[in-house]
């Protein structure tokens, strides 16, 4: 083999080895622009505004990530049922869309973070004065959004039963609770707090704290280097006070407990 061919073969082998080091996939760190899937329908978290842009806690976190990594950010909207497919299909590099870390989801995608630890809670009308805890709602009607799984966790509580009314979005759930066709909505407390913030009055949190919900940044599997870089950014976000500032910016005054804001325990990058 000539010297030229030997050099070309060596370059090709090095390239193949570099690709194998990242599972044969391009890392998010290699991209100048990161496509980020966000919710368009959750006030306080991810909402598409009248100007066509996005606003909310998840949006601000995504922009912070972009600045710290030196990347441009391009948002695309995803509904609850689209959050995993948008990653597995390659349409998005990251998903920041109230995506709870679960064992089932980890078989399909990977997670950085979590970047926020929330609890499942319950939203009721303020005139439901007899509701002091979640079991006071046993047998009542709960709105259930397609693609989310809090109703199953609710029913797992000892002695708890619930009737479910399906909906496509939390806006639809809010319409139902205003019309009194449902009695409550249950999901992550930050989602509920965002809805309360938008409404201004008429609704409150039960402060049920049913279960911890670790909200992570969804990424494609195999990008360990990208995951570790994101975890460093999340740590910095808490250490420099950004996380606390954003939590109070978007959820202050809603009844959400903001007394303890600390770095969540990371899942680990594998």
ABEGO torsion letter per residue (X at the ends): XBAAAAAAAAAAAAAAAAAAAAGGBBBAAABABBBBBBBAABBGABBBBAAGBBBEAAAAAAAAAAAAAGBBBBBBBBBAAAAAAAAAAGABABBBBGBBBBAAAAAABBBBOBABBBBBBBBBBAABAABABAAAABGBBBBBBBGBAAAAAAAABBGBBBBBBBBABAAAAAAAAAAGABABBBBBAAAAAAAAAAAGBGBBBAGAGABBBBBBBBBBBGBAAAAAAAAAAAAAAAAAGAAAAAAAAAABGAGBBAABBBBBBBAEBX
